[in-house]
Amino acid sequence: MNPAEWRPILSSLVLPPAGPLLLIAFGWLLARRRRGAGRALGLAGLLLLWLMCSNAVAVRLSDLLLPPVAALPPTEAVARLQARQVQAVIALGGGLYPRVPELEGPQPSGQTGTRALYGAWLARESGLPLGFAGGVGWANAGEAEHPDEADAVARLLARTGLAPLRWADSRSRDTVENAQNMAALLRRDGIERIALVTSAWHMPRAVRAFEATGLTVLPAPMGFAVPLQRPVLEWLPSTHGLANTSAVVREWLALRLGR
């Protein structure tokens, strides 16, 4: 096993909900010998779990931990692409549903689908070619049979009629490989300046990876961590709060570790 294949396992154990749950379990075990310390640790884990599952905390952590990124205003997006002499729009993948019975086959995850659709919209409005950089990820690395993420995205875009894919990468295992593989494809066609589409929390690391290949990058972020409900509900545990917090903390760790 490639050592990098341990990344999704280790990150799952550190990030919520597993990280706080392990803290609670350790507190429970410690309470058998040191009741006060064990209970305090268990309560700390419970409080941490609650906070990590609230979208209000996710939004605040995004502001505090990650470099700021700004969206392209819809009315100015094409003009900014033209001003920067962008030659192509590249959307990054974010996962795949291997089996979706109602649609007969693998489909892009919600994250991948929204990135691809926004990238296709930018490509259509600007008249630029579209590329997609996806892959299998380290969680599925080594699997003999894994659905093609780029193929699933191509079928999604064909149904919408927004824009076809000109370049596709489905072999990458992380963002660095996305950048390296896509840069190799783009340079065959003389492409040096791109608009990069990915989630706002992922954009700083993605830009760093693509610029390291020598490409000039205009960030086109989407999927920002923003308030979704009334303030009191934002502080209550929710699935979207947990997903946003996990994504933000994961990106913060990846930026610090250089991956």
Rosetta blueprint (number, residue, H / E / L):
1 M L
2 N L
3 P H
4 A H
5 E H
6 W H
7 R H
8 P H
9 I H
10 L H
11 S H
12 S H
13 L H
14 V H
15 L L
16 P L
17 P L
18 A H
19 G H
20 P H
21 L H
22 L H
23 L H
24 I H
25 A H
26 F H
27 G H
28 W H
29 L H
30 L H
31 A L
32 R L
33 R L
34 R L
35 R H
36 G H
37 A H
38 G H
39 R H
40 A H
41 L H
42 G H
43 L H
44 A H
45 G H
46 L H
47 L H
48 L H
49 L H
50 W H
51 L H
52 M H
53 C L
54 S E
55 N H
56 A H
57 V H
58 A H
59 V H
60 R H
61 L H
62 S H
63 D H
64 L H
65 L H
66 L L
67 P L
68 P L
69 V L
70 A L
71 A L
72 L L
73 P L
74 P L
75 T L
76 E L
77 A H
78 V H
79 A H
80 R H
81 L H
82 Q H
83 A H
84 R L
85 Q L
86 V L
87 Q L
88 A E
89 V E
90 I E
91 A E
92 L E
93 G L
94 G L
95 G L
96 L E
97 Y E
98 P E
99 R E
100 V E
101 P H
102 E H
103 L H
104 E L
105 G E
106 P E
107 Q E
108 P E
109 S L
110 G H
111 Q H
112 T H
113 G H
114 T H
115 R H
116 A H
117 L H
118 Y H
119 G H
120 A H
121 W H
122 L H
123 A H
124 R H
125 E H
126 S H
127 G L
128 L L
129 P L
130 L E
131 G E
132 F E
133 A E
134 G L
135 G L
136 V L
137 G L
138 W L
139 A L
140 N L
141 A L
142 G L
143 E L
144 A L
145 E L
146 H L
147 P L
148 D L
149 E H
150 A H
151 D H
152 A H
153 V H
154 A H
155 R H
156 L H
157 L H
158 A H
159 R H
160 T H
161 G L
162 L L
163 A L
164 P L
165 L E
166 R E
167 W E
168 A E
169 D E
170 S L
171 R L
172 S L
173 R L
174 D L
175 T H
176 V H
177 E H
178 N H
179 A H
180 Q H
181 N H
182 M H
183 A H
184 A H
185 L H
186 L H
187 R H
188 R H
189 D L
190 G L
191 I L
192 E L
193 R E
194 I E
195 A E
196 L E
197 V E
198 T E
199 S E
200 A H
201 W H
202 H H
203 M H
204 P H
205 R H
206 A H
207 V H
208 R H
209 A H
210 F H
211 E H
212 A L
213 T L
214 G L
215 L L
216 T E
217 V E
218 L E
219 P E
220 A E
221 P E
222 M E
223 G L
224 F L
225 A L
226 V L
227 P L
228 L L
229 Q L
230 R L
231 P H
232 V H
233 L H
234 E H
235 W L
236 L L
237 P E
238 S L
239 T H
240 H H
241 G H
242 L H
243 A H
244 N H
245 T H
246 S H
247 A H
248 V H
249 V H
250 R H
251 E H
252 W H
253 L H
254 A H
255 L H
256 R H
257 L H
258 G L
259 R L
